[in-house]
Structure formats: structure tokens, C-alpha cells
């Protein structure tokens, strides 16, 4: 609002100067010693830089991508992308942005800032939940600019993940464990305290949590938990694809071997199978020249249409080629 007011004041001042002393105004604005008499001419304005290479959109299952960053701040760091109720949400250090999914070119609008960095966005029945590590979490009411704080009674504000189950129960994963609320955050029960929680997913009444030591499973609404996978170390990015749980796991000593694993469970989280063995021979979409290099780190997985899309960082055995590691998308048939 201050920017608009400042621009208006400049316009008024310019018009006033033209009326009082046209020649002086023209000489001053043109920056030259001689100018023909007449009406005050408009001074060309510099083009405002347009943001690019921040957010991309695909309408053909990831075969081609369109840059839709225009309207965002330049070099905006995005930590999460979330789609819900016809809206796309972006979170980052400078706040929360959203746009309608249906528009060909997104028109990005910044939400009312809560004055803190947004670290995550999670699904909610009446609006997405927005977390800020060390500050707690909020719920955005769809169709409004309202962010409701739900952490006032929560003893640990290091929120890493949020899950609203099918019956409306809230679970919040923090450094000190897992908290449960059945009254929309007015009170909380500490239901798991043996490790930090960084991801959660629910399917058919079964809840699975990713911890720093592995995967935990509950069949009684989060009251009791059993370890179902610990040999891979930490687990994160839990999700459900066609009724099956999917998770990334550490896979070993990260310092000695940064190769993690992608696992799937077809029996409601009881057992977990690797589905990443063939990623090393996958065809890279954006750079076929490095398609034969093994995948060293899997960052995320999502399903779109009949494909699984995996964001991965490839490893390189021949540094002299000049190739550099980076996040690339692998397209794999589901």
C-alpha cells in the first residue's frame, strides 16, 4: 500500500511541476539542455524484472514444463508446494503465496504474513495447515486471509509435520515426539516420546510415522506404536499412492554413502519393499547425457496420471566431464 501511495504522490508532484514551469520540468526530466515547447511528456519507465525459474507447471504429465514464476518476488526460495481445493500454495522464507490452479498463468498473491518463516504446508479438511519451525502452526481458512494459531496449548513448537485424520483428529510431529488433539488444538496428548517425528500418513485407519530412527505404525488412533522398519535409519516424505504407503529412508551411513532408498508397503505398513533398484538406469528428462549415472539421493516422489515422478540427485563417477549434480526428474511407469 505504501508503494502505491508513493507512486501517486510522484505523479501529482510531476503534474504540478508541469503546470507551474513546463520548460523547467521538461529540461529536468529529459536531462538535456534544450527541449521543444509544448505539453509535458511522459518519461519512459524502466521495466520491472520478472521472476523466473522458481515454479514450473506441466499439463502433460511432466513431458513438458512451463515457467509460471511471473508475479513472485525475484529469487524467492520455495520450501514447499501444496495443492488444495483448486488452489496452489507456495511457502518460503518470506511468507505464503497462492494462486488458482485453473488459470493458465497463475496470478500469485501473498497471504497475510505471520511475521515468521513458513516451513511446511499440510492438508486440512477446511483449509491447509501451515507450520513454522520453532513457532508452531496455523490453519488457513479457505476463501479468507485468516490464519488461526493452533499451537497455544502445544508444549513443543518445533513442528515438522501435521496430519488431520479422517475422523478430524490432529497429530503434530515435533522434535520431542508426537502430539494428538481431538479438540482442534485446545488440548494435546503426548502419545509418542521416543524420537523426533518428521512425516506422517494415514490409510484405512492405519497411521504411519517417519522418525529419525525408522518407521512406526499405529492401528489404534495413535495411542500405541510399533516399529516396522528400522534397518534403513531415518524415514521421511511419507505418502499414500493408490492405497499403498510410500516413504524415503536414509538407507545407511549418510556421510560414507549418501544413497537413500524408496520403499513401498502393500500391506498397510506391516512390511516395506524397495522400489528404487532400477532408478540408476532411468531416463533423465532434462539431460539425457547423464542418464547412465547412478542415483545417489532421492528427494521426493509423487504420482501423476500413470506415472511416478521422482526428484533425484544423481552421482557422478567421471568428474572430468564437467557435469554437476542437481535435482532432476525421473519418469517411471507405475
Secondary structure, DSSP 8 states (H G I E B T S, - for coil): -HHHHHHHHHHHHHHHHHHH-HHHHHHHHHTSS----SS-------------SS-EE-SSTTSS-EE--TTS-TT--EEEEEEETTEEEEEETTEEEEEESSSSS---EE----SS---EEE--TTS-EEEETTTEEEEE-TTS--EEE--TT-S---EEEEEE-TTS-EEEEETTEEEEESSTTSS-EEEE-SS-EEEEEEETTEEEEEESS-EEEESSTTSS-EEEE-TT--EEEEEEETTEEEEEE--S-TTT----EEEEESSTTSS-EE--GGGGG--BSS-GGGTTS-EEEEEEEEEETTEEEEEEEE--S-GGG-----EEEEEEE-
